[in-house]
Amino acid sequence: MTPRIVVVVGPTASGKTELALRLCDAAGGEVVSADSQQVYRGLDIGTGKAGAAERARVPHHLVDVVPPDGAMTAARFAELADAAVADVARRGRAPIVAGGTGLYVRALLHGMFPGPGADAEVRARLEDEARATSVEALWARLAAVDPAAAARILRRDLRRIVRALEVYELTGTPMSAHQAAHDVARAPSRYPARVVGLDPPRAELHRRIDRRVDEMFAAGLVDEVQGLLARYPRTLGAFAAIGYREVIAHLLDGVALADAVLAVKRATRRYARRQLAWFRAEPAVAWHPSASEVPVAALAAWLKNAG
């Protein structure tokens, strides 16, 4: 029998972690993270990973899966998440999927569009082009042929930029068009799922974002990035993540720390808007303005009555 799952989505700093932990407490569950940055080992503070106390309270899966220079795709995430969900359910626990990476959630619930496989020659040529010019220049080329895909990809996320251009070159069709053809609204869910979305009032969300960013810097984000830069080049794909690229600009380009903090807050607000736009296009999301208004007991009962 396919396990039932509850999926918690929403923008960064909206309270997903708090809600996921409450659901785990109520249903006897474990968290399966759906965050494309928390998969990287060593990127801890800037990605907002659950702390030691939270992980001791509830097991977390798909966190620290690959090294900073490792590769993770939505398809690979779905494979790993399937295995984690099956393992959690096999042990009589409830799988609670939580995260803000829309493509990961979509891949888990509805699968991926049947795109072409990797082409080593095309990828090598595109990566060489990025080294000869810049990652941002490669992103600009993507924006010219597939603006919808470019709008969802950070300008220094080389891996995703290369993949989008690869799909376009191999098929002659923008990747966003392939994804649109894979109609989520009509695609059956791969799991019996209840999807809960958190959408706090804008002013409250912005306050939460600002507070989280301040806490990250106070917790040692600059030191974390310094340690990573001692082992990896600034062109590392994982460093495209918000927080890391701004701190790198502070450490290597002379940007004042106060300006870097402000830049992180602004970028995080923009990212939160993109997350909300993505999840609002998803079917079957039950939206709530705060974690405290989610019917945790009812969701826990639904998970426990899987038989």
C-alpha positions in Angstrom: 0.0 0.0 0.0 1.3 3.4 -0.9 2.0 5.5 2.2 0.0 8.5 3.0 2.1 11.7 3.4 1.5 15.2 4.5 3.4 17.9 2.6 4.2 21.3 4.2 5.0 24.0 1.7 5.3 27.8 1.6 7.9 30.6 1.5 11.1 30.7 3.5 10.6 31.8 7.2 6.8 31.1 7.0 7.0 28.5 9.8 7.3 25.2 7.9 9.8 23.7 10.3 7.6 24.5 13.3 4.6 23.0 11.7 6.5 19.9 10.5 7.7 19.2 14.0 4.2 19.6 15.5 2.9 17.2 12.9 5.6 14.7 13.7 4.9 15.0 17.5 1.2 14.4 16.9 1.4 11.6 14.3 4.6 9.9 15.3 6.3 11.1 12.2 9.7 11.9 10.7 10.6 14.8 8.4 11.6 14.3 4.7 13.2 17.6 3.7 12.3 19.1 0.3 14.9 21.8 0.2 17.4 22.0 -2.7 20.1 23.7 -0.6 19.8 21.6 2.6 21.0 18.6 0.7 24.6 20.0 0.8 26.8 19.1 3.7 28.5 22.1 5.3 26.0 24.6 4.1 24.2 24.8 7.5 23.5 28.2 8.8 22.7 29.9 5.5 20.3 27.2 4.5 18.4 27.2 7.7 18.8 23.6 8.6 17.1 22.2 11.6 19.4 22.4 14.6 20.8 19.6 16.7 17.9 19.8 19.2 15.3 19.6 16.5 17.0 16.7 14.8 17.3 14.9 18.2 13.6 15.5 18.7 12.6 14.2 15.2 14.7 12.4 12.6 15.3 14.4 9.4 15.9 12.8 6.0 17.5 14.2 2.8 19.6 16.7 4.7 23.4 16.6 4.2 23.1 14.1 1.3 25.9 15.4 -1.0 29.1 17.4 -0.6 29.1 21.1 -1.6 30.5 20.2 -5.0 28.1 17.2 -5.5 25.2 17.1 -7.8 21.5 16.9 -7.0 18.6 17.0 -9.4 14.9 17.0 -8.9 14.7 13.5 -10.4 17.4 12.3 -8.1 15.6 14.0 -5.2 12.4 12.2 -6.0 14.2 8.8 -6.0 15.8 9.5 -2.6 12.5 10.9 -1.2 10.6 7.8 -2.4 13.1 5.6 -0.5 13.0 7.8 2.6 9.1 7.8 2.6 9.1 4.0 2.2 11.6 3.5 5.0 9.7 5.8 7.4 6.4 4.1 6.6 7.9 0.6 6.9 8.9 1.4 10.4 5.4 2.4 11.3 6.1 6.1 11.3 4.4 9.0 9.4 6.3 10.7 6.6 6.0 14.5 6.8 7.5 16.2 3.7 8.5 19.8 4.4 10.3 22.3 2.2 10.2 25.3 0.0 11.7 23.9 -3.3 8.6 23.7 -5.5 10.2 21.6 -8.2 11.3 19.0 -5.6 7.7 18.8 -4.3 6.3 18.6 -7.7 8.7 15.8 -8.7 7.8 13.8 -5.6 4.0 14.2 -6.0 3.7 14.2 -9.8 6.9 13.0 -11.4 9.1 14.8 -13.9 8.6 15.6 -17.5 10.3 13.0 -19.8 13.2 15.2 -20.8 16.3 14.1 -22.7 19.1 12.4 -20.9 22.4 14.2 -20.1 24.7 14.9 -23.1 28.3 15.1 -21.9 29.5 17.0 -24.9 26.8 19.7 -24.7 27.3 20.1 -21.0 31.1 20.4 -21.3 30.7 23.0 -24.0 28.3 25.1 -22.0 30.5 24.8 -18.9 33.5 25.9 -20.9 31.4 28.9 -22.1 30.6 29.9 -18.6 34.3 29.7 -17.6 35.3 31.8 -20.6 32.6 34.5 -20.0 30.7 34.1 -16.8 27.8 32.2 -15.3 25.7 35.3 -15.5 26.3 35.6 -19.2 25.2 32.0 -19.7 22.1 32.8 -17.7 21.4 35.8 -20.0 21.6 33.4 -23.0 19.0 31.2 -21.3 16.8 34.2 -20.6 16.8 34.9 -24.3 15.6 31.4 -25.3 13.6 30.4 -22.2 12.6 33.4 -20.1 10.2 31.4 -18.0 12.9 28.9 -17.0 15.4 31.7 -16.4 13.0 33.5 -14.1 13.0 30.4 -11.8 16.8 29.9 -11.8 19.3 31.9 -9.9 21.9 33.8 -12.1 24.8 31.8 -10.6 23.2 28.4 -10.5 25.4 26.9 -13.2 24.1 23.4 -12.9 20.4 24.3 -13.5 21.3 26.9 -16.2 23.3 24.3 -18.1 20.5 21.7 -17.8 17.9 24.2 -19.1 20.1 25.1 -22.1 20.9 21.5 -22.7 17.2 20.6 -22.9 16.6 23.5 -25.3 19.6 22.5 -27.6 18.7 18.8 -27.6 15.0 19.2 -28.2 14.6 22.7 -29.8 11.9 23.4 -27.2 12.3 25.5 -24.0 12.4 23.4 -20.9 9.6 25.5 -19.4 7.4 24.4 -22.3 8.2 20.7 -21.6 7.3 21.3 -17.9 4.1 23.1 -18.8 3.1 20.1 -21.0 3.5 17.9 -18.0 0.2 19.1 -16.7 0.3 18.8 -12.9 -3.4 19.6 -12.6 -4.1 16.4 -14.6 -1.2 14.3 -13.5 -2.3 11.8 -10.8 -0.6 12.2 -7.5 2.0 9.5 -6.8 1.0 9.4 -3.1 -2.2 9.9 -1.1 -1.3 13.3 0.1 -2.6 16.3 2.0 -0.6 19.5 1.0 -0.6 22.3 3.5 0.6 25.8 2.5 1.7 28.6 4.9 1.1 32.1 3.6 1.6 34.7 6.4 0.6 38.3 5.9 3.3 40.1 3.9 4.4 42.4 6.7 4.7 39.5 9.1 6.6 37.4 6.6 9.0 40.2 6.0 9.6 40.6 9.7 10.2 36.9 10.0 12.7 37.0 7.1 14.6 39.9 8.5 14.8 38.3 11.9 16.0 35.0 10.4 18.7 36.7 8.4 19.9 38.6 11.5 20.0 35.3 13.4 22.0 33.6 10.7 24.7 36.3 10.8 24.7 36.2 14.6 25.1 32.5 14.5 28.3 32.7 12.4 27.3 32.7 8.7 30.4 34.7 7.7 32.7 32.2 9.4 30.8 29.3 7.8 31.4 30.8 4.3 35.0 31.5 5.1 35.5 27.9 6.0 33.9 26.7 2.8 35.9 29.2 0.6 39.1 27.6 2.0 38.1 24.4 0.4 36.0 25.3 -2.7 36.1 28.0 -5.4 33.6 30.9 -5.3 32.2 29.5 -8.6 30.8 26.5 -6.8 27.2 26.0 -7.8 26.0 25.7 -4.2 27.4 29.2 -3.6 24.6 30.6 -5.8 22.3 30.1 -2.8 21.0 33.3 -1.1 23.2 34.2 1.8 26.3 32.6 0.5 26.8 34.7 -2.6 26.3 37.9 -0.6 28.7 36.9 2.1 31.2 35.9 -0.6 30.9 39.4 -2.1 31.6 40.8 1.4 34.6 38.6 1.9 36.2 38.8 -1.6 34.8 41.9 -3.2 34.9 44.4 -0.4 31.1 44.8 0.1 30.4 46.2 3.6 28.9 43.7 6.0 25.9 45.8 6.6 25.2 46.0 2.9 25.6 42.2 2.6 23.1 41.7 5.3 20.6 44.0 3.6 21.2 42.3 0.3 20.4 38.9 1.8 17.1 40.3 3.3 16.1 41.8 -0.1 17.0 38.6 -2.0 15.2 36.4 0.5 12.0 38.5 0.1 12.2 38.2 -3.7 12.7 34.5 -3.3 9.7 34.2 -1.0 7.5 35.9 -3.7 8.7 33.3 -6.3 8.0 30.5 -3.9 4.5 31.7 -3.3 3.9 32.1 -7.0 5.0 28.6 -7.7 3.0 26.9 -4.9 -0.2 29.0 -5.7 -0.1 27.3 -9.2 -0.1 23.9 -7.6 -3.5 22.2 -7.1 -4.8 20.9 -3.8 -2.8 23.2 -1.5 -4.8 24.0 1.6 -3.5 27.5 2.6 -3.3 28.9 6.1 -1.9 32.2 7.4 0.1 30.7 10.2 1.2 27.3 11.5 -1.0 27.7 14.5 -4.1 27.6 12.4 -3.3 24.3 10.7 -5.6 21.4 11.9 -2.7 19.3 13.1 -4.9 16.8 15.0 -7.0 16.1 12.0 -4.0 15.6 9.7 -2.4 13.3 12.3 -5.6 11.3 12.5 -5.7 11.0 8.7 -2.1 9.8 8.6 -2.7 7.2 11.4 -5.9 5.8 9.7 -4.0 4.8 6.5 -5.4 1.3 6.7 
